């Protein structure tokens, strides 16, 4: 039986790392702003649903298709080292961007007359945007693969905790963005946003050091 604290640690780690990625401006943010300005705050969770379904399929493919491969010690160590290196780079870039003020958040979308709520259009937009983003695939073959390899050591419970933490971070952030756009005001100022980015960057660098150490020594348990 997997200890609850282990599962909680996997969930928390996946949540913070996922939030770090979600906070950075990118195609999915632009789609969320656009859809929520046209369809209201509900567009945010719907965009995340499309994004999440695609990621769930990828996680299942990694697990079911590469389960035995991921369980090999050498693979676990290799993914930990590669994922740690990418995390270190990402964390430093986030911290440097926050300090220099180069990372900004634009929530201003061109306001349109709210259209009839649509379920599938925002969902499809979230999936297609993710699939078309090369950085999304890069994240999953490095950082994501490392997390899946470590979570899989705890079986279905570990994998579920990882995916739940990861998708909850996206749901929280993009729902907040959609609500802010739909309401026509900002809930998060530039200073608070910079602090969030810097905090996530520091966390990623600490996690990167752990992943690099774990991969180098062979102690790859989370």
C-alpha positions in Angstrom: 0.0 0.0 0.0 1.4 3.4 -1.0 1.6 5.9 1.9 -0.7 8.8 1.6 2.2 11.2 2.2 4.0 9.8 -0.9 0.9 10.4 -3.0 0.4 13.9 -1.6 4.0 14.7 -2.4 3.5 13.5 -6.0 0.3 15.6 -6.3 2.0 18.7 -4.9 5.1 18.4 -7.1 3.0 17.9 -10.2 0.7 20.8 -9.2 3.6 23.3 -8.7 5.5 22.2 -11.8 2.3 22.3 -13.9 1.4 25.8 -12.5 4.9 27.0 -13.5 4.2 26.0 -17.1 0.7 27.4 -17.1 1.8 30.8 -15.7 4.1 31.4 -18.7 2.3 33.2 -21.6 1.8 30.9 -24.5 -0.7 29.7 -27.2 -3.1 28.2 -24.6 -3.3 31.5 -22.7 -4.1 33.3 -26.0 -6.8 30.8 -26.8 -8.3 31.1 -23.3 -8.4 34.9 -23.5 -10.0 34.8 -27.0 -12.6 32.2 -26.1 -13.6 33.7 -22.8 -14.0 37.2 -24.4 -16.5 35.6 -26.8 -18.2 32.9 -24.7 -17.7 33.9 -21.0 -15.8 32.5 -18.1 -16.9 28.9 -18.8 -14.6 28.8 -21.8 -11.6 28.6 -19.5 -12.4 25.1 -18.0 -13.6 23.9 -21.4 -10.2 24.9 -23.0 -8.5 23.0 -20.2 -10.7 20.0 -20.8 -9.5 19.7 -24.4 -5.9 20.3 -23.2 -6.4 17.7 -20.4 -7.9 15.0 -22.6 -4.9 15.2 -24.9 -2.5 15.0 -22.0 -4.4 12.1 -20.5 -4.1 10.2 -23.8 -0.4 10.9 -23.8 0.1 9.8 -20.2 -1.8 6.6 -20.9 0.3 6.0 -24.0 3.5 6.5 -22.0 2.3 4.2 -19.3 0.6 1.4 -21.3 3.0 1.4 -24.2 6.2 2.0 -22.4 5.4 0.7 -18.9 8.1 -1.9 -18.9 10.6 0.4 -20.6 10.0 3.2 -18.0 10.4 0.8 -15.1 14.0 0.0 -16.0 16.4 1.7 -13.6 18.6 3.1 -16.4 15.5 4.7 -18.0 14.4 6.2 -14.7 17.8 7.6 -14.1 18.1 9.0 -17.6 14.7 10.7 -17.6 15.4 12.1 -14.2 18.7 13.7 -15.4 17.2 15.0 -18.7 14.1 16.3 -16.9 16.2 17.9 -14.2 18.3 19.7 -16.8 15.2 21.1 -18.5 13.7 22.1 -15.2 16.9 23.9 -14.2 16.9 25.8 -17.5 13.2 26.6 -17.2 13.4 27.7 -13.6 16.3 30.0 -14.3 14.6 31.5 -17.3 11.4 32.2 -15.2 13.4 33.7 -12.3 15.4 35.9 -14.7 12.3 37.0 -16.6 10.5 37.9 -13.4 13.5 40.0 -12.1 14.0 41.8 -15.4 10.3 42.4 -15.9 10.4 40.8 -19.3 7.6 38.3 -18.5 4.2 40.0 -18.5 0.6 38.9 -18.5 -1.9 40.4 -20.9 -5.5 39.6 -20.1 -6.9 42.2 -22.5 -9.0 40.5 -25.1 -11.1 42.2 -27.8 -14.6 42.2 -26.3 -17.2 40.7 -28.5 -20.9 40.1 -28.0 -21.1 36.9 -26.0 -22.0 34.1 -28.4 -24.2 31.2 -27.6 -22.3 28.9 -25.3 -20.6 26.1 -27.2 -19.1 22.9 -25.6 -17.0 21.5 -28.3 -15.4 24.5 -29.9 -13.4 25.6 -26.8 -12.6 21.9 -26.0 -11.3 21.4 -29.6 -9.4 24.7 -29.4 -7.6 23.6 -26.3 -6.6 20.2 -27.8 -5.5 21.6 -31.2 -3.5 24.4 -29.7 -1.7 22.0 -27.4 -1.0 19.6 -30.2 0.3 22.4 -32.4 2.7 23.8 -29.8 6.2 22.2 -30.1 7.1 23.2 -26.6 4.2 21.1 -25.2 5.7 18.0 -26.8 9.2 19.0 -25.6 7.9 19.3 -22.0 6.3 15.9 -22.1 9.3 14.0 -23.5 11.6 15.5 -20.9 10.0 16.8 -17.7 6.7 14.9 -18.2 8.4 11.6 -19.0 10.5 12.0 -15.8 7.5 12.5 -13.7 5.6 9.7 -15.3 8.5 7.3 -14.7 8.7 8.3 -11.0 4.9 8.3 -10.5 4.6 4.8 -12.1 6.8 3.4 -9.4 3.8 3.8 -7.1 1.4 2.2 -9.6 -2.0 3.5 -10.6 -2.2 5.6 -7.3 1.0 7.4 -8.1 0.1 8.0 -11.8 -3.4 9.3 -10.8 -1.9 11.7 -8.2 0.5 13.0 -10.8 -2.1 13.6 -13.4 -4.6 15.1 -10.9 -2.0 17.6 -9.6 -0.9 18.5 -13.1 -4.4 19.1 -14.5 -5.6 20.9 -11.4 -2.9 23.5 -11.9 -4.1 24.2 -15.4 -7.7 24.3 -14.3 -7.1 26.8 -11.5 -5.0 29.2 -13.6 -6.9 29.3 -16.8 -10.2 29.4 -15.0 -9.0 32.5 -13.2 -7.8 34.0 -16.4 -11.1 33.4 -18.1 -13.0 34.8 -15.2 -10.8 38.0 -15.3 -11.3 38.4 -19.0 -15.1 37.8 -18.9 -15.5 40.2 -16.0 -13.5 42.9 -17.8 -10.9 43.5 -15.1 -7.6 42.1 -13.8 -7.5 40.1 -10.5 -3.7 39.8 -10.7 -1.4 42.8 -10.9 2.0 42.9 -12.6 3.9 42.8 -9.3 1.9 39.8 -7.9 2.4 38.0 -11.2 6.1 38.6 -11.2 6.3 37.2 -7.6 4.4 34.1 -8.7 6.8 33.6 -11.6 9.9 34.1 -9.4 8.6 31.7 -6.7 7.8 29.0 -9.3 11.2 29.5 -10.9 13.0 29.0 -7.6 10.9 25.9 -6.8 11.7 24.4 -10.3 15.4 24.9 -9.7 15.3 23.2 -6.3 13.3 20.3 -7.9 15.8 20.2 -10.8 18.7 19.7 -8.4 16.8 16.9 -6.7 16.1 15.2 -10.1 19.7 15.6 -11.2 21.0 14.1 -7.9 18.4 11.3 -8.0 19.3 10.4 -11.6 23.0 10.5 -10.9 22.9 8.4 -7.8 20.1 6.1 -8.9 17.7 7.1 -6.1 14.9 8.1 -8.3 12.0 7.8 -5.9 10.0 11.0 -5.3 
